[in-house]
Amino acid sequence: GAALLPALRRFWSERLNEAGPASRRREGYELSSALTELAVRRRGRAVEVVCQVSAVLGDQRGSIVMITSGGATFEVRSRTSRPDQVALWQEEALAAAVASAHANLKRYLQRK
């Protein structure tokens, strides 16, 4: 889990930069996020990777404006699960979970 924290920051940064000028108009907000679940389970011949993230959007006064979350579950058919494969699957699940949470955040900000 802790090894993925730099990736969590990178994925959020990429998503927020993709939003372009619309997000820059929203300056004054602060986003905090956390990796709330990361699980790898063997299910017969498949490996399931579950990832959940949460995000809190705050304003300049420190008040919470919005709380959101996102998640992703990957199932990969594989007889083996080498550590390097598992790490890659975890990073892919994390990217998808951040994308899910970002979509919620984007919808909220577009209504503002």
C-alpha positions as a LaTeX table, in Angstrom:
\begin{tabular}{lrrr}
\hline
Residue & $x$ (\AA) & $y$ (\AA) & $z$ (\AA) \\
\hline
Gly1 & 0.00 & 0.00 & 0.00 \\
Ala2 & 2.60 & 2.59 & 1.04 \\
Ala3 & 4.63 & 1.91 & $-2.11$ \\
Leu4 & 1.64 & 3.14 & $-4.14$ \\
Leu5 & 1.32 & 6.53 & $-2.41$ \\
Pro6 & 3.59 & 8.33 & $-4.93$ \\
Ala7 & 1.45 & 6.83 & $-7.71$ \\
Leu8 & $-1.69$ & 8.08 & $-5.94$ \\
Arg9 & $-0.32$ & 11.63 & $-5.98$ \\
Arg10 & 0.84 & 11.27 & $-9.60$ \\
Phe11 & $-2.55$ & 9.98 & $-10.80$ \\
Trp12 & $-4.40$ & 12.83 & $-9.07$ \\
Ser13 & $-1.97$ & 15.36 & $-10.52$ \\
Glu14 & $-2.44$ & 13.93 & $-14.01$ \\
Arg15 & $-6.22$ & 13.95 & $-13.70$ \\
Leu16 & $-6.34$ & 17.50 & $-12.37$ \\
Asn17 & $-3.98$ & 18.75 & $-15.09$ \\
Glu18 & $-6.14$ & 17.06 & $-17.75$ \\
Ala19 & $-9.08$ & 19.11 & $-16.53$ \\
Gly20 & $-7.31$ & 22.19 & $-17.87$ \\
Pro21 & $-8.67$ & 25.74 & $-17.52$ \\
Ala22 & $-11.94$ & 24.62 & $-15.92$ \\
Ser23 & $-10.07$ & 23.35 & $-12.88$ \\
Arg24 & $-7.77$ & 26.37 & $-12.76$ \\
Arg25 & $-10.85$ & 28.56 & $-12.31$ \\
Arg26 & $-11.47$ & 26.53 & $-9.16$ \\
Glu27 & $-8.31$ & 27.65 & $-7.43$ \\
Gly28 & $-8.71$ & 28.02 & $-3.71$ \\
Tyr29 & $-9.72$ & 24.42 & $-3.18$ \\
Glu30 & $-7.49$ & 21.87 & $-1.56$ \\
Leu31 & $-7.73$ & 18.17 & $-2.34$ \\
Ser32 & $-6.68$ & 15.47 & 0.11 \\
Ser33 & $-6.88$ & 11.82 & $-0.81$ \\
Ala34 & $-6.22$ & 8.44 & 0.71 \\
Leu35 & $-5.89$ & 4.87 & $-0.40$ \\
Thr36 & $-8.62$ & 3.25 & 1.70 \\
Glu37 & $-8.48$ & $-0.33$ & 0.43 \\
Leu38 & $-5.99$ & $-2.37$ & $-1.51$ \\
Ala39 & $-6.52$ & $-6.11$ & $-1.61$ \\
Val40 & $-5.20$ & $-8.96$ & $-3.71$ \\
Arg41 & $-7.15$ & $-12.21$ & $-3.56$ \\
Arg42 & $-6.59$ & $-15.50$ & $-5.31$ \\
Arg43 & $-9.84$ & $-16.96$ & $-6.66$ \\
Gly44 & $-9.11$ & $-20.29$ & $-8.30$ \\
Arg45 & $-7.22$ & $-19.53$ & $-11.50$ \\
Ala46 & $-7.85$ & $-15.80$ & $-11.19$ \\
Val47 & $-6.31$ & $-13.02$ & $-9.17$ \\
Glu48 & $-8.62$ & $-10.23$ & $-8.02$ \\
Val49 & $-7.23$ & $-6.79$ & $-7.21$ \\
Val50 & $-9.52$ & $-4.38$ & $-5.35$ \\
Cys51 & $-8.66$ & $-0.71$ & $-4.85$ \\
Gln52 & $-10.67$ & 2.06 & $-3.17$ \\
Val53 & $-9.66$ & 5.70 & $-2.77$ \\
Ser54 & $-11.34$ & 8.58 & $-1.01$ \\
Ala55 & $-10.93$ & 12.30 & $-1.55$ \\
Val56 & $-11.89$ & 15.36 & 0.46 \\
Leu57 & $-12.25$ & 18.74 & $-1.22$ \\
Gly58 & $-11.78$ & 21.69 & 1.11 \\
Asp59 & $-12.07$ & 25.44 & 0.68 \\
Gln60 & $-9.69$ & 28.23 & 1.70 \\
Arg61 & $-11.25$ & 28.43 & 5.16 \\
Gly62 & $-10.55$ & 24.75 & 5.79 \\
Ser63 & $-14.20$ & 23.72 & 5.53 \\
Ile64 & $-15.05$ & 20.44 & 3.84 \\
Val65 & $-16.85$ & 21.12 & 0.58 \\
Met66 & $-17.17$ & 17.57 & $-0.75$ \\
Ile67 & $-16.21$ & 14.02 & 0.12 \\
Thr68 & $-16.06$ & 11.44 & $-2.64$ \\
Ser69 & $-14.64$ & 8.04 & $-3.34$ \\
Gly70 & $-13.83$ & 5.81 & $-6.25$ \\
Gly71 & $-12.98$ & 2.21 & $-6.73$ \\
Ala72 & $-11.93$ & $-0.45$ & $-9.15$ \\
Thr73 & $-11.79$ & $-4.22$ & $-9.18$ \\
Phe74 & $-9.64$ & $-6.11$ & $-11.63$ \\
Glu75 & $-9.80$ & $-9.83$ & $-12.20$ \\
Val76 & $-6.92$ & $-11.37$ & $-14.09$ \\
Arg77 & $-6.81$ & $-14.99$ & $-15.18$ \\
Ser78 & $-3.37$ & $-16.17$ & $-14.19$ \\
Arg79 & $-1.92$ & $-19.36$ & $-12.81$ \\
Thr80 & 0.89 & $-17.39$ & $-11.25$ \\
Ser81 & 1.07 & $-13.99$ & $-9.67$ \\
Arg82 & 4.64 & $-12.82$ & $-9.55$ \\
Pro83 & 5.26 & $-9.79$ & $-7.31$ \\
Asp84 & 6.06 & $-7.57$ & $-10.32$ \\
Gln85 & 2.77 & $-8.57$ & $-11.99$ \\
Val86 & 0.80 & $-7.93$ & $-8.81$ \\
Ala87 & 2.42 & $-4.50$ & $-8.41$ \\
Leu88 & 1.45 & $-3.61$ & $-12.00$ \\
Trp89 & $-2.14$ & $-4.79$ & $-11.45$ \\
Gln90 & $-2.34$ & $-2.77$ & $-8.22$ \\
Glu91 & $-1.14$ & 0.36 & $-10.01$ \\
Glu92 & $-3.70$ & $-0.16$ & $-12.79$ \\
Ala93 & $-6.47$ & $-0.59$ & $-10.23$ \\
Leu94 & $-5.30$ & 2.54 & $-8.42$ \\
Ala95 & $-5.36$ & 4.57 & $-11.66$ \\
Ala96 & $-8.91$ & 3.40 & $-12.34$ \\
Ala97 & $-10.04$ & 4.15 & $-8.78$ \\
Val98 & $-8.63$ & 7.70 & $-8.99$ \\
Ala99 & $-10.33$ & 8.17 & $-12.37$ \\
Ser100 & $-13.64$ & 7.12 & $-10.78$ \\
Ala101 & $-13.25$ & 9.54 & $-7.85$ \\
His102 & $-12.12$ & 12.29 & $-10.23$ \\
Ala103 & $-15.26$ & 11.85 & $-12.33$ \\
Asn104 & $-17.35$ & 12.48 & $-9.20$ \\
Leu105 & $-15.26$ & 15.54 & $-8.33$ \\
Lys106 & $-15.52$ & 16.88 & $-11.87$ \\
Arg107 & $-19.32$ & 16.53 & $-11.89$ \\
Tyr108 & $-19.52$ & 18.41 & $-8.60$ \\
Leu109 & $-17.28$ & 21.27 & $-9.77$ \\
Gln110 & $-19.15$ & 21.62 & $-13.06$ \\
Arg111 & $-22.34$ & 22.30 & $-11.10$ \\
Lys112 & $-20.66$ & 25.08 & $-9.09$ \\
\hline
\end{tabular}
